[in-house]
Amino acid sequence: MRPPRDPKTQPLLDWKLLFNGFVVVGVFESVFAFLFFFAYLRDNGIELDMVINSFEKFGQAGAGYPEDTTELLLTARSIYFVTLVVCQWGQLLTVRGRNVP
């Protein structure tokens, strides 16, 4: 069995852990969450180019958008948020179980 850490020499949080959590894994988490966001919109009739190239006309009637665009966006935002939370819980479990030298 491993002895407990020494708080003076082994901090709980260091720059290596922060870099891994925010830069390495965080970028993948956000890309993964955006993938789910746009996949949900695509499955409901809103293509990626309709969102990116629309500017202020997004969601207006007669512009080729579904009638319930607001409801679709609210659901897509919820999917994005839940995906981020699940990924961050997974990251928490993997990072805290790892021995950082």
A tleap script that builds the chain and sets N, CA, C and O, in Angstrom:
source leaprc.protein.ff14SB
mol = sequence {
  NMET ARG PRO PRO ARG ASP PRO LYS THR GLN
  PRO LEU LEU ASP TRP LYS LEU LEU PHE ASN
  GLY PHE VAL VAL VAL GLY VAL PHE GLU SER
  VAL PHE ALA PHE LEU PHE PHE PHE ALA TYR
  LEU ARG ASP ASN GLY ILE GLU LEU ASP MET
  VAL ILE ASN SER PHE GLU LYS PHE GLY GLN
  ALA GLY ALA GLY TYR PRO GLU ASP THR THR
  GLU LEU LEU LEU THR ALA ARG SER ILE TYR
  PHE VAL THR LEU VAL VAL CYS GLN TRP GLY
  GLN LEU LEU THR VAL ARG GLY ARG ASN VAL
  CPRO
}
set mol.1.N position { 0.845 -1.178 0.000 }
set mol.1.CA position { 0.000 0.000 0.000 }
set mol.1.C position { 0.891 1.242 0.000 }
set mol.1.O position { 1.937 1.278 0.647 }
set mol.2.N position { 0.455 2.239 -0.729 }
set mol.2.CA position { 1.235 3.466 -0.854 }
set mol.2.C position { 0.974 4.403 0.325 }
set mol.2.O position { -0.173 4.540 0.750 }
set mol.3.N position { 2.000 5.046 0.858 }
set mol.3.CA position { 1.783 5.986 1.968 }
set mol.3.C position { 1.075 7.243 1.476 }
set mol.3.O position { 1.129 7.544 0.283 }
set mol.4.N position { 0.420 7.977 2.354 }
set mol.4.CA position { -0.246 9.213 1.939 }
set mol.4.C position { 0.770 10.244 1.442 }
set mol.4.O position { 1.954 10.182 1.774 }
set mol.5.N position { 0.287 11.177 0.652 }
set mol.5.CA position { 1.172 12.182 0.071 }
set mol.5.C position { 1.643 13.165 1.140 }
set mol.5.O position { 0.995 13.359 2.169 }
set mol.6.N position { 2.780 13.771 0.865 }
set mol.6.CA position { 3.303 14.820 1.730 }
set mol.6.C position { 2.838 16.157 1.158 }
set mol.6.O position { 3.261 16.512 0.058 }
set mol.7.N position { 1.991 16.913 1.848 }
set mol.7.CA position { 1.440 18.153 1.288 }
set mol.7.C position { 2.498 19.204 0.963 }
set mol.7.O position { 2.246 20.090 0.147 }
set mol.8.N position { 3.660 19.127 1.573 }
set mol.8.CA position { 4.693 20.130 1.311 }
set mol.8.C position { 5.450 19.852 0.015 }
set mol.8.O position { 5.928 20.780 -0.637 }
set mol.9.N position { 5.558 18.593 -0.356 }
set mol.9.CA position { 6.322 18.248 -1.556 }
set mol.9.C position { 5.450 17.781 -2.711 }
set mol.9.O position { 5.895 17.833 -3.858 }
set mol.10.N position { 4.230 17.329 -2.458 }
set mol.10.CA position { 3.340 16.818 -3.492 }
set mol.10.C position { 2.007 17.562 -3.444 }
set mol.10.O position { 1.109 17.157 -2.705 }
set mol.11.N position { 1.859 18.636 -4.212 }
set mol.11.CA position { 0.587 19.367 -4.197 }
set mol.11.C position { -0.513 18.583 -4.929 }
set mol.11.O position { -0.231 17.736 -5.778 }
set mol.12.N position { -1.749 18.880 -4.587 }
set mol.12.CA position { -2.868 18.239 -5.271 }
set mol.12.C position { -2.992 18.707 -6.718 }
set mol.12.O position { -3.390 17.942 -7.597 }
set mol.13.N position { -2.650 19.963 -6.953 }
set mol.13.CA position { -2.814 20.560 -8.267 }
set mol.13.C position { -1.503 21.213 -8.687 }
set mol.13.O position { -0.933 22.016 -7.948 }
set mol.14.N position { -1.035 20.861 -9.874 }
set mol.14.CA position { 0.186 21.472 -10.385 }
set mol.14.C position { -0.030 21.870 -11.847 }
set mol.14.O position { -1.090 21.615 -12.418 }
set mol.15.N position { 0.987 22.497 -12.443 }
set mol.15.CA position { 0.845 23.001 -13.813 }
set mol.15.C position { 0.688 21.884 -14.826 }
set mol.15.O position { -0.008 22.050 -15.827 }
set mol.16.N position { 1.318 20.764 -14.583 }
set mol.16.CA position { 1.195 19.632 -15.508 }
set mol.16.C position { -0.242 19.120 -15.543 }
set mol.16.O position { -0.772 18.826 -16.615 }
set mol.17.N position { -0.861 19.015 -14.393 }
set mol.17.CA position { -2.251 18.559 -14.321 }
set mol.17.C position { -3.198 19.584 -14.942 }
set mol.17.O position { -4.127 19.208 -15.656 }
set mol.18.N position { -2.975 20.866 -14.682 }
set mol.18.CA position { -3.806 21.906 -15.292 }
set mol.18.C position { -3.668 21.926 -16.812 }
set mol.18.O position { -4.667 22.051 -17.521 }
set mol.19.N position { -2.445 21.804 -17.316 }
set mol.19.CA position { -2.232 21.783 -18.760 }
set mol.19.C position { -2.930 20.591 -19.387 }
set mol.19.O position { -3.574 20.721 -20.428 }
set mol.20.N position { -2.805 19.442 -18.766 }
set mol.20.CA position { -3.458 18.246 -19.291 }
set mol.20.C position { -4.975 18.400 -19.279 }
set mol.20.O position { -5.648 18.027 -20.240 }
set mol.21.N position { -5.505 18.943 -18.208 }
set mol.21.CA position { -6.950 19.053 -18.070 }
set mol.21.C position { -7.581 20.090 -18.980 }
set mol.21.O position { -8.632 19.836 -19.568 }
set mol.22.N position { -6.959 21.251 -19.106 }
set mol.22.CA position { -7.580 22.333 -19.852 }
set mol.22.C position { -7.159 22.387 -21.313 }
set mol.22.O position { -7.980 22.705 -22.173 }
set mol.23.N position { -5.906 22.086 -21.611 }
set mol.23.CA position { -5.423 22.230 -22.984 }
set mol.23.C position { -5.579 20.937 -23.764 }
set mol.23.O position { -6.151 20.939 -24.854 }
set mol.24.N position { -5.088 19.852 -23.234 }
set mol.24.CA position { -5.100 18.594 -23.982 }
set mol.24.C position { -6.499 17.997 -24.022 }
set mol.24.O position { -7.058 17.814 -25.104 }
set mol.25.N position { -7.064 17.697 -22.886 }
set mol.25.CA position { -8.354 17.025 -22.836 }
set mol.25.C position { -9.509 18.000 -23.066 }
set mol.25.O position { -10.521 17.630 -23.661 }
set mol.26.N position { -9.367 19.234 -22.602 }
set mol.26.CA position { -10.438 20.219 -22.744 }
set mol.26.C position { -10.786 20.535 -24.185 }
set mol.26.O position { -11.956 20.740 -24.510 }
set mol.27.N position { -9.791 20.579 -25.048 }
set mol.27.CA position { -10.045 20.841 -26.470 }
set mol.27.C position { -10.849 19.695 -27.073 }
set mol.27.O position { -11.796 19.932 -27.822 }
set mol.28.N position { -10.482 18.462 -26.756 }
set mol.28.CA position { -11.228 17.319 -27.273 }
set mol.28.C position { -12.657 17.295 -26.737 }
set mol.28.O position { -13.586 16.948 -27.466 }
set mol.29.N position { -12.839 17.659 -25.477 }
set mol.29.CA position { -14.181 17.695 -24.900 }
set mol.29.C position { -15.070 18.696 -25.621 }
set mol.29.O position { -16.217 18.388 -25.942 }
set mol.30.N position { -14.554 19.885 -25.877 }
set mol.30.CA position { -15.372 20.906 -26.537 }
set mol.30.C position { -15.675 20.536 -27.982 }
set mol.30.O position { -16.785 20.778 -28.458 }
set mol.31.N position { -14.711 19.956 -28.689 }
set mol.31.CA position { -14.968 19.510 -30.067 }
set mol.31.C position { -16.010 18.404 -30.069 }
set mol.31.O position { -16.902 18.399 -30.918 }
set mol.32.N position { -15.916 17.477 -29.142 }
set mol.32.CA position { -16.872 16.387 -29.027 }
set mol.32.C position { -18.277 16.919 -28.729 }
set mol.32.O position { -19.255 16.436 -29.301 }
set mol.33.N position { -18.382 17.906 -27.841 }
set mol.33.CA position { -19.683 18.483 -27.500 }
set mol.33.C position { -20.275 19.239 -28.687 }
set mol.33.O position { -21.476 19.144 -28.943 }
set mol.34.N position { -19.438 19.994 -29.421 }
set mol.34.CA position { -19.937 20.675 -30.620 }
set mol.34.C position { -20.379 19.672 -31.681 }
set mol.34.O position { -21.345 19.924 -32.402 }
set mol.35.N position { -19.689 18.545 -31.784 }
set mol.35.CA position { -20.082 17.507 -32.731 }
set mol.35.C position { -21.498 17.023 -32.433 }
set mol.35.O position { -22.310 16.873 -33.346 }
set mol.36.N position { -21.795 16.779 -31.163 }
set mol.36.CA position { -23.139 16.366 -30.783 }
set mol.36.C position { -24.157 17.478 -31.033 }
set mol.36.O position { -25.275 17.202 -31.468 }
set mol.37.N position { -23.785 18.729 -30.763 }
set mol.37.CA position { -24.668 19.875 -30.987 }
set mol.37.C position { -25.095 19.949 -32.451 }
set mol.37.O position { -26.286 20.019 -32.755 }
set mol.38.N position { -24.121 19.933 -33.349 }
set mol.38.CA position { -24.435 20.058 -34.772 }
set mol.38.C position { -25.049 18.782 -35.343 }
set mol.38.O position { -25.814 18.856 -36.305 }
set mol.39.N position { -24.738 17.616 -34.781 }
set mol.39.CA position { -25.364 16.375 -35.234 }
set mol.39.C position { -26.857 16.390 -34.913 }
set mol.39.O position { -27.671 15.951 -35.725 }
set mol.40.N position { -27.215 16.891 -33.741 }
set mol.40.CA position { -28.633 16.986 -33.396 }
set mol.40.C position { -29.359 17.953 -34.326 }
set mol.40.O position { -30.458 17.662 -34.798 }
set mol.41.N position { -28.738 19.106 -34.589 }
set mol.41.CA position { -29.379 20.058 -35.499 }
set mol.41.C position { -29.512 19.477 -36.901 }
set mol.41.O position { -30.541 19.659 -37.551 }
set mol.42.N position { -28.475 18.778 -37.374 }
set mol.42.CA position { -28.539 18.181 -38.704 }
set mol.42.C position { -29.635 17.131 -38.787 }
set mol.42.O position { -30.335 17.048 -39.796 }
set mol.43.N position { -29.794 16.328 -37.742 }
set mol.43.CA position { -30.840 15.304 -37.736 }
set mol.43.C position { -32.234 15.901 -37.747 }
set mol.43.O position { -33.198 15.218 -38.093 }
set mol.44.N position { -32.351 17.166 -37.372 }
set mol.44.CA position { -33.652 17.828 -37.346 }
set mol.44.C position { -33.818 18.859 -38.454 }
set mol.44.O position { -34.704 19.710 -38.374 }
set mol.45.N position { -32.988 18.797 -39.478 }
set mol.45.CA position { -33.194 19.611 -40.668 }
set mol.45.C position { -32.430 20.911 -40.741 }
set mol.45.O position { -32.682 21.704 -41.648 }
set mol.46.N position { -31.510 21.170 -39.832 }
set mol.46.CA position { -30.719 22.396 -39.885 }
set mol.46.C position { -29.274 21.997 -40.165 }
set mol.46.O position { -28.600 21.434 -39.303 }
set mol.47.N position { -28.807 22.289 -41.367 }
set mol.47.CA position { -27.445 21.933 -41.756 }
set mol.47.C position { -26.441 22.922 -41.170 }
set mol.47.O position { -26.815 24.013 -40.739 }
set mol.48.N position { -25.177 22.538 -41.155 }
set mol.48.CA position { -24.112 23.368 -40.594 }
set mol.48.C position { -23.968 24.687 -41.348 }
set mol.48.O position { -23.783 25.734 -40.727 }
set mol.49.N position { -24.051 24.651 -42.671 }
set mol.49.CA position { -23.905 25.895 -43.436 }
set mol.49.C position { -25.084 26.839 -43.231 }
set mol.49.O position { -24.938 28.047 -43.419 }
set mol.50.N position { -26.247 26.319 -42.852 }
set mol.50.CA position { -27.390 27.176 -42.542 }
set mol.50.C position { -27.140 27.957 -41.256 }
set mol.50.O position { -27.620 29.081 -41.112 }
set mol.51.N position { -26.399 27.378 -40.328 }
set mol.51.CA position { -26.104 28.048 -39.056 }
set mol.51.C position { -24.961 29.046 -39.229 }
set mol.51.O position { -25.036 30.170 -38.732 }
set mol.52.N position { -23.908 28.639 -39.931 }
set mol.52.CA position { -22.718 29.476 -40.037 }
set mol.52.C position { -22.942 30.684 -40.943 }
set mol.52.O position { -22.483 31.779 -40.616 }
set mol.53.N position { -23.624 30.521 -42.055 }
set mol.53.CA position { -23.775 31.593 -43.033 }
set mol.53.C position { -25.077 32.378 -42.899 }
set mol.53.O position { -25.461 33.082 -43.832 }
set mol.54.N position { -25.754 32.276 -41.778 }
set mol.54.CA position { -27.071 32.888 -41.689 }
set mol.54.C position { -27.066 34.290 -41.093 }
set mol.54.O position { -27.892 35.116 -41.482 }
set mol.55.N position { -26.173 34.582 -40.174 }
set mol.55.CA position { -26.102 35.866 -39.480 }
set mol.55.C position { -27.435 36.196 -38.822 }
set mol.55.O position { -27.910 35.406 -38.006 }
set mol.56.N position { -28.062 37.331 -39.142 }
set mol.56.CA position { -29.270 37.739 -38.421 }
set mol.56.C position { -30.537 37.089 -38.938 }
set mol.56.O position { -31.571 37.196 -38.278 }
set mol.57.N position { -30.518 36.424 -40.080 }
set mol.57.CA position { -31.737 35.814 -40.612 }
set mol.57.C position { -31.969 34.395 -40.095 }
set mol.57.O position { -32.911 33.734 -40.531 }
set mol.58.N position { -31.134 33.917 -39.182 }
set mol.58.CA position { -31.277 32.552 -38.686 }
set mol.58.C position { -32.596 32.389 -37.961 }
set mol.58.O position { -32.920 33.160 -37.057 }
set mol.59.N position { -33.352 31.388 -38.357 }
set mol.59.CA position { -34.611 31.065 -37.703 }
set mol.59.C position { -35.815 31.813 -38.206 }
set mol.59.O position { -36.925 31.564 -37.734 }
set mol.60.N position { -35.643 32.726 -39.151 }
set mol.60.CA position { -36.785 33.472 -39.667 }
set mol.60.C position { -37.629 32.579 -40.572 }
set mol.60.O position { -37.117 31.702 -41.268 }
set mol.61.N position { -38.921 32.825 -40.541 }
set mol.61.CA position { -39.836 32.042 -41.371 }
set mol.61.C position { -39.576 32.330 -42.852 }
set mol.61.O position { -39.273 33.461 -43.233 }
set mol.62.N position { -39.698 31.307 -43.661 }
set mol.62.CA position { -39.513 31.462 -45.094 }
set mol.62.C position { -38.070 31.396 -45.545 }
set mol.62.O position { -37.802 31.519 -46.740 }
set mol.63.N position { -37.133 31.206 -44.637 }
set mol.63.CA position { -35.721 31.140 -45.009 }
set mol.63.C position { -35.236 29.698 -45.105 }
set mol.63.O position { -34.033 29.462 -45.209 }
set mol.64.N position { -36.146 28.733 -45.071 }
set mol.64.CA position { -35.783 27.335 -45.190 }
set mol.64.C position { -35.518 26.638 -43.867 }
set mol.64.O position { -35.008 25.517 -43.849 }
set mol.65.N position { -35.856 27.287 -42.763 }
set mol.65.CA position { -35.633 26.698 -41.450 }
set mol.65.C position { -36.906 26.022 -40.956 }
set mol.65.O position { -38.000 26.422 -41.354 }
set mol.66.N position { -36.794 25.014 -40.105 }
set mol.66.CA position { -37.989 24.424 -39.501 }
set mol.66.C position { -38.721 25.442 -38.629 }
set mol.66.O position { -38.128 26.419 -38.174 }
set mol.67.N position { -39.998 25.209 -38.403 }
set mol.67.CA position { -40.800 26.165 -37.638 }
set mol.67.C position { -40.411 26.210 -36.167 }
set mol.67.O position { -40.527 27.259 -35.533 }
set mol.68.N position { -39.959 25.111 -35.623 }
set mol.68.CA position { -39.624 25.058 -34.200 }
set mol.68.C position { -38.125 25.236 -33.972 }
set mol.68.O position { -37.523 24.489 -33.201 }
set mol.69.N position { -37.524 26.214 -34.635 }
set mol.69.CA position { -36.079 26.431 -34.546 }
set mol.69.C position { -35.646 26.768 -33.123 }
set mol.69.O position { -34.600 26.300 -32.673 }
set mol.70.N position { -36.425 27.564 -32.415 }
set mol.70.CA position { -36.069 27.937 -31.042 }
set mol.70.C position { -36.036 26.714 -30.144 }
set mol.70.O position { -35.122 26.560 -29.333 }
set mol.71.N position { -37.013 25.855 -30.282 }
set mol.71.CA position { -37.044 24.633 -29.477 }
set mol.71.C position { -35.871 23.711 -29.812 }
set mol.71.O position { -35.291 23.092 -28.920 }
set mol.72.N position { -35.525 23.620 -31.088 }
set mol.72.CA position { -34.384 22.798 -31.500 }
set mol.72.C position { -33.083 23.345 -30.920 }
set mol.72.O position { -32.236 22.577 -30.463 }
set mol.73.N position { -32.921 24.671 -30.936 }
set mol.73.CA position { -31.701 25.262 -30.387 }
set mol.73.C position { -31.590 25.063 -28.882 }
set mol.73.O position { -30.501 24.815 -28.365 }
set mol.74.N position { -32.706 25.172 -28.182 }
set mol.74.CA position { -32.683 24.945 -26.737 }
set mol.74.C position { -32.299 23.507 -26.414 }
set mol.74.O position { -31.525 23.259 -25.489 }
set mol.75.N position { -32.838 22.561 -27.176 }
set mol.75.CA position { -32.488 21.161 -26.965 }
set mol.75.C position { -31.033 20.899 -27.325 }
set mol.75.O position { -30.344 20.159 -26.623 }
set mol.76.N position { -30.558 21.502 -28.418 }
set mol.76.CA position { -29.167 21.320 -28.839 }
set mol.76.C position { -28.207 21.901 -27.802 }
set mol.76.O position { -27.153 21.319 -27.547 }
set mol.77.N position { -28.553 23.027 -27.206 }
set mol.77.CA position { -27.711 23.601 -26.149 }
set mol.77.C position { -27.666 22.689 -24.932 }
set mol.77.O position { -26.625 22.545 -24.291 }
set mol.78.N position { -28.804 22.075 -24.619 }
set mol.78.CA position { -28.828 21.127 -23.497 }
set mol.78.C position { -27.955 19.916 -23.786 }
set mol.78.O position { -27.258 19.423 -22.899 }
set mol.79.N position { -27.992 19.434 -25.027 }
set mol.79.CA position { -27.145 18.306 -25.416 }
set mol.79.C position { -25.683 18.685 -25.292 }
set mol.79.O position { -24.880 17.888 -24.807 }
set mol.80.N position { -25.319 19.890 -25.720 }
set mol.80.CA position { -23.942 20.372 -25.604 }
set mol.80.C position { -23.503 20.389 -24.138 }
set mol.80.O position { -22.424 19.906 -23.797 }
set mol.81.N position { -24.347 20.946 -23.286 }
set mol.81.CA position { -24.001 21.066 -21.867 }
set mol.81.C position { -23.868 19.701 -21.203 }
set mol.81.O position { -22.912 19.467 -20.464 }
set mol.82.N position { -24.806 18.803 -21.455 }
set mol.82.CA position { -24.761 17.474 -20.844 }
set mol.82.C position { -23.530 16.704 -21.329 }
set mol.82.O position { -22.900 15.987 -20.553 }
set mol.83.N position { -23.192 16.853 -22.606 }
set mol.83.CA position { -21.999 16.190 -23.133 }
set mol.83.C position { -20.743 16.700 -22.436 }
set mol.83.O position { -19.868 15.910 -22.082 }
set mol.84.N position { -20.646 18.016 -22.237 }
set mol.84.CA position { -19.492 18.566 -21.517 }
set mol.84.C position { -19.420 18.056 -20.083 }
set mol.84.O position { -18.341 17.706 -19.605 }
set mol.85.N position { -20.546 18.013 -19.400 }
set mol.85.CA position { -20.559 17.568 -18.007 }
set mol.85.C position { -20.139 16.102 -17.902 }
set mol.85.O position { -19.354 15.741 -17.025 }
set mol.86.N position { -20.657 15.261 -18.788 }
set mol.86.CA position { -20.299 13.841 -18.752 }
set mol.86.C position { -18.807 13.661 -19.051 }
set mol.86.O position { -18.134 12.865 -18.396 }
set mol.87.N position { -18.295 14.399 -20.039 }
set mol.87.CA position { -16.864 14.318 -20.357 }
set mol.87.C position { -16.006 14.798 -19.190 }
set mol.87.O position { -14.965 14.207 -18.907 }
set mol.88.N position { -16.428 15.855 -18.515 }
set mol.88.CA position { -15.650 16.371 -17.401 }
set mol.88.C position { -15.675 15.423 -16.206 }
set mol.88.O position { -14.677 15.301 -15.496 }
set mol.89.N position { -16.795 14.757 -15.976 }
set mol.89.CA position { -16.825 13.746 -14.909 }
set mol.89.C position { -15.878 12.600 -15.237 }
set mol.89.O position { -15.171 12.102 -14.362 }
set mol.90.N position { -15.866 12.183 -16.502 }
set mol.90.CA position { -14.931 11.143 -16.907 }
set mol.90.C position { -13.491 11.586 -16.743 }
set mol.90.O position { -12.640 10.812 -16.304 }
set mol.91.N position { -13.221 12.834 -17.096 }
set mol.91.CA position { -11.866 13.372 -16.936 }
set mol.91.C position { -11.486 13.431 -15.455 }
set mol.91.O position { -10.353 13.106 -15.097 }
set mol.92.N position { -12.399 13.832 -14.611 }
set mol.92.CA position { -12.124 13.886 -13.176 }
set mol.92.C position { -11.751 12.512 -12.639 }
set mol.92.O position { -10.810 12.382 -11.857 }
set mol.93.N position { -12.482 11.497 -13.054 }
set mol.93.CA position { -12.199 10.146 -12.564 }
set mol.93.C position { -10.862 9.623 -13.075 }
set mol.93.O position { -10.160 8.915 -12.354 }
set mol.94.N position { -10.503 9.965 -14.310 }
set mol.94.CA position { -9.241 9.461 -14.843 }
set mol.94.C position { -8.043 10.242 -14.320 }
set mol.94.O position { -7.000 9.654 -14.037 }
set mol.95.N position { -8.178 11.554 -14.188 }
set mol.95.CA position { -7.039 12.370 -13.762 }
set mol.95.C position { -6.737 12.175 -12.285 }
set mol.95.O position { -5.566 12.102 -11.912 }
set mol.96.N position { -7.727 12.092 -11.453 }
set mol.96.CA position { -7.475 11.962 -10.014 }
set mol.96.C position { -6.973 10.572 -9.665 }
set mol.96.O position { -6.345 10.394 -8.621 }
set mol.97.N position { -7.229 9.593 -10.500 }
set mol.97.CA position { -6.736 8.253 -10.229 }
set mol.97.C position { -5.321 8.039 -10.746 }
set mol.97.O position { -4.716 6.997 -10.494 }
set mol.98.N position { -4.800 9.008 -11.460 }
set mol.98.CA position { -3.473 8.907 -12.055 }
set mol.98.C position { -2.434 9.442 -11.079 }
set mol.98.O position { -2.679 10.419 -10.372 }
set mol.99.N position { -1.290 8.804 -11.045 }
set mol.99.CA position { -0.208 9.256 -10.172 }
set mol.99.C position { 0.644 10.260 -10.945 }
set mol.99.O position { 1.312 9.898 -11.914 }
set mol.100.N position { 0.617 11.509 -10.517 }
set mol.100.CA position { 1.403 12.552 -11.179 }
set mol.100.C position { 2.768 12.629 -10.498 }
set mol.100.O position { 2.849 12.944 -9.311 }
set mol.101.N position { 3.849 12.342 -11.242 }
set mol.101.CA position { 5.183 12.381 -10.616 }
set mol.101.C position { 5.655 13.787 -10.355 }
set mol.101.O position { 6.753 13.983 -9.834 }
savepdb mol mol.pdb
quit
